[in-house]
Amino acid sequence: VNMLNSFKNGTLTLDRTNILVIRNAIMELHKGLEKMELSADNLKKTFNRPLTPDEAVEAFKTYIDDITRGKERNKIRIILK
């Protein structure tokens, strides 16, 4: 953890002696996370008509709920494709 914090803060640079340790630590931290990709096409379908701000928030929430249904929510990471 100290090595990762040092790397994050810029006080530790990558070299041959620590690169594998840092890579393995980062991989361990990401273990079990599931990537969910939002596609531009599906976002266009979700927002295919004029919406009030509240309607837009609800439409987006419904879209997220649909694509993450059955998944462990705290392990999901969403990215725009």
Long-range contacts (C-beta under 8 A, 24 or more apart in sequence): 1-25, 32-75, 33-75, 33-76, 33-77, 34-71, 34-72, 34-75, 34-76, 34-77, 35-76, 35-77, 35-78, 35-79, 36-67, 36-68, 36-71, 36-76, 36-77, 36-78, 36-79, 37-78, 37-79, 37-80, 37-81, 38-63, 38-67, 38-78, 38-79, 38-80, 38-81, 39-81, 40-80, 40-81, 42-67
